[in-house]
């Protein structure tokens, strides 16, 4: 029985290594991975008020770095702040979550541009998550983090944020609750960015579906 458990564990390790190596042959450093909606109220609120004509359903994102045939993702996570994690953990952060995810690539990007972005990503590790979604406040929310990495290259643009449901033109309940708990007004109209809007950017090209 003990040998059987060891064999299963060894097989799992081999499968993870194979998956990492296979992914690394198609994913490149600098690729941006967009993750789908989770079951949290905030994730659903982000998706519902940030829809574009492209009709994607992304609420989180990070930048890939391929190191020794393993893909890592730098991202700013709601519960962790800015972290570096293996792609597998980014796609499946716990035993109960199942996310859809897609990888995109910046058109005509250069090696120095990507190296500079990854270098910036490393220097920001440990920064807190920006719960207010106001650019001037401390920390970074997920799309703000990626925007910051490529800001000097003008890869992405900022747009006035809205926290309203497009059908009813009223604030989404998830955002009402979020900002009530923070004790501040909803920053409607302030400049910002979001995963759906950035995925729709003409500076990006779709690479592949990851999960």
N, C-alpha and C positions, 0 to 999 in steps of 0.2 A: 504493500500500500504506500509505504514511504517512497519507494523507488518510482512508483507511478506519479506521485505528486511532484517529485523532482523532475521527471520527464516532461510533465505538463508545463512546469515553470521554465524549463530550458527551451521548450518549443515556443513558448510565448516570447521569450527574449529574442530568439532567432527571428520570429515573425516581425517583431518591432524593428530589429536591425535591418531586415530586408525591406520593410516599408520605408524606413528612413532613407536607405540608399536609393531605392527606386524613385522616391519623391525628389531626391536631390538631383536626379538626372534631368528633371523637367523644371523644377523650381530653381530660380537664380537669386543670388543676393540682390536685394533691392526690390524684389517683387513684393507686392502688397496683397495681403490676404484679408478678405472680408468675411466675417462670420454672421450667420443668420440670427433670427430672433430667438431669445430664450423665453421661459415662462414667467419671468419677472414682470411686474407692472411697469417698471421703468423702461425695460427693453421694448415692450409693446408700445409704450408711449413714444419712444424715440422713433420707432418704425412708422407709426401711424401719422406722425406730423412731418415726416421728412421724405415722403414719397416724391418721385420724379417721374417723368415720362418714360423712363427706362423700366420702371416698375420693379425694382429690386427690393429685397427685404433684408437689408443688412443693418445691424445695430452695433457692431464692434469691428475693429480692424487693427492690423499690426504690420510691421515690415519684416521680411525674411532675411536671414543671414545664413549662408551655407558654410559650415565649418567642418572640415574633415568628413565630408559626405553626410553630415547630419544637418537637418534644417532646424534652425532656431527662429523664434519670433520675438521681436521687441515690441511691447505694447503697453498701454496704460490701462490697467484693469480696475474695475469698479471697487473691488475689495482688496487690492494689493498695491495700487500705485504703478509706477513704471517698472516693469520686470522683463527678464529675458527667460523664455521657456522653450522647450522642444516643441516642434509643430504638433506632435501628437497630443501634448498636454493642452495646447491652445485650442485644438479642435474638440477635445473631450476633457474639460477641466475637472469633472467629477464623474462618479459612476452612474448618475441618473440623467445627465445632460446629453442630448444628441443634437448637434448643430450641423446645418448645411454651411458650406464655405466655398468660396471661389478665390482664385489667384489672378491678379492683374499685373501688368508690367507697364512701366513708364516708357512711352514712345521716344525713340532716339536718345535714350539716356546714355551717359558716358561713364566709364569706369571711375574717373575721379569724382563725378557727381555722386555715384552710389557709395563709394568709399567715404566720402564726406558725410553723407547721410547716416551711414552705419556708425561712424565715429561719433557723431552727435547723439545718436541713439544710446550709445554706451555711456556718454558723459551724463545723461539724464536719468540713468538707472537710480532707483530709490526715491525719485520725486513723487510726491503724493498725487492722488487722483483729484481733479478739479470738479467737485460736486456742484458748483454753482453754474458751470458751463459759461462763465464770463471770462473772456480771454485775459483780462487784466488781473484776475485773481490767481492765487498761488496754485501751483500744480498744473496738471494736464489731463483733459479728458481724452478719450482714445483718438478721435479724429484731429483734435488740436495738436496732439503729440506728433502725428504723421505730417500735418501741415507745417509744424515747426521745423522738422527735419529737412524739408525741401523749400522753405520759405524764400531763401535767397535766389533760388532757381525759378521761382514763380510757377511751379508745377500746378499748384492748386490756388483757388481764389476763395476769399471769404464772401459770405452772403448774409443779408439780414435774417436772423433766426426767427422762426415762428414756433409757438408751442400750442397752436390751435388745430383742432380737427377741421380739415378742409371742407367737409360736408356740412358741418354745423356752425363753423366760424366761432366756436367757443373753445376755451382752454380745455385740453384733455385732462380728465380727472387724475391721471397719473402724475401730471406736472403740477396740478393744483396741490395735491398731497405732498409732493416732493418739496416744493418751495415753501409751503406752509410749515413743514418740519424744519426747514433751514431758517425760517423767520425773515425771508426777504421777498421782494416782489419778483414776479416772473419777468425775466429780461427779454421780453418780446421786442423784436426789431433790432436788437444789438447784433453786431457782426459776429459770425461764428462759422462753423462747418459741421458736417455730419457724414457718416459712412455712405448713405444712399446718394447724397449729393456729390461726394468725391468719386464714387464709383461711376457716376454718369459723366465725369470729366472727359473731354476729348483728348486729354493728354495721356489717357490710359488705354491699354488694349487687353482684352480678356485672354488669359492663358489656359486655364483649365478648372474644372470642378474638382474640388479636393474631397468632398464628402457630402 
